[in-house]
Amino acid sequence: MEGTTATANAAKVQMLIDREEIRDATLRYTRGLDRHDTELLLSAYHPDARDDHGGFIGNREDFATVNNALHARYWVRHQHHTTNQIIDIDGDTAHCESYMIVNLVREDG
C-alpha cells in the first residue's frame, strides 16, 4: 500500500510541476509581448509551434515579428494580463484555456 501511495503522490507532484511550467510559459508570453522581447516571447512556444490569432496564422517567429511591429505601430503602451486559466493534463498531453485582458493605449490617448 505504501508503494502505491508513493507512486500516486509522485504523479500528483509531477502534475503540479507540469501545470506550473504551463503557467510560466503563459506569463513569459505576456511579458514578452509587453516588452517586445522576442526571445522571451519565443520561449513560451515549443520550436515547431503554430499560432492562430485569427488574423494571423503561422509559426512562432513570424508571430513575434508581426505582433511586435503591430504593437509598435499602433500602441504607445500595452499590458497583457492573464486571468482565469484552466489546465487539463492527461499523460503527455495538456490542454490550456487562458483568459486575457489587454490594455492598449494609442498615442492620442
N, C-alpha and C positions, 0 to 999 in steps of 0.2 A: 504494500500500500504506500509506503514512503517513497519508493521509486516512482510510482505513478504520480504522486503529488509533486515531487521534484520536477518531473518532466512537464507536468501541466503548468507549474509555476514558471519554468524556463520558457515555455511557449508564450505565456502571458507577458513576461518581461520582454521577449523579442518583439511581440506585437506592439508594446508601448514604445520601444525603440524605433520600430518602423514608422509608427504614427508620428512620432516627434521628428523624424527625418523628413517626412512629407510636409509637416508644418513648417519646418525650417526652409524647405525648398520654396514654399509659398511666400514666406517672408523675404527670402532672397530675391524672388521675382518682383515683389512690390518695391523693395528697396532699390533694386537695380533700375526699375522704371523711373522712380523718383529722382535718382541721382544720375541718370543717363550713364550708368556704369554697365557697359556692355558685358564685361567679363562676369560680373556678379549676376546679371540677368541670365546669361547663358548657363551659369552654374545651376540654375533652377530646373533645367531641362536635361534629359538624357541625350547623348550625342546625335541620335537619329530621330529626335522628336519632330513632330509637325504641330504647328499652332494654327488653330482655326478661330479667328476673331470676327467671323462674318465677312467683313470687307477685306480681310487678309487671310489667306490660307497658304502656308509654306513652312520652310524649315526655320529653326530657331535663329540662325544667323541673319537671315533676311528679315525675320520679325523684329529683331533688335534694331537693325538698321532703319527699317521703315518706321517703327514706333518712335525711336529717338528723334528722327527727323520731323515727324509729325508733331511731337510734343514741343520740340524746339521752335517750330514754325508758328504754332497756334497758341501756345500757353506760356505765360511767364512764370507761373508756379503750378504745381500739381502735387497731389498726395493721393496715394492708393492705400486704402485701409481694408484689411481682411477682417470680416466679422464672423458670422456663423460658418462653421466648417464641419462637414461630416466625412469621415474617412472609414471606409469599409475595407478590411483586409481579409483575403481568403487565400491562404498559402502564399504563393509568389505573385499574386495578383492583387492590386489595390485600386479602388475607385474613390475619388475625392470630389466632393462638391463644395465649392467655396463661394461665399457671397462677398462681393467687393463694393465698397463705396469709394468713389473717386471725386475729389475736389479739383476743379480746373479753373484757373484764373487767367482771363485774357488780359492783354496789355491795357485795354480801355476799362478794365475793372469789371 
